[in-house]
Amino acid sequence: MMKQINTVSDVASNMAAVSEEQSASTQEISATVETLAENSNEVAKESGQVEQCAEVLATASNTLSEYMSKFKI
């Protein structure tokens, strides 16, 4: 009978340890997902800024091209 009690106790201890490890892993995954979301938002913001800069550069390029077309060599 004592052996069975020890076996049940060992199983319960192992289950508790596994539960703690699972909880720690879940917290780590949650933190990673949160970081990914923050980084994704930052990339989206910076992509918008890059798009705006590209539009300004395209306008400047067109203007310069118009000015240059007026010169004769």
Order of alpha helices (4+ residues) and beta strands (2+ residues): alpha
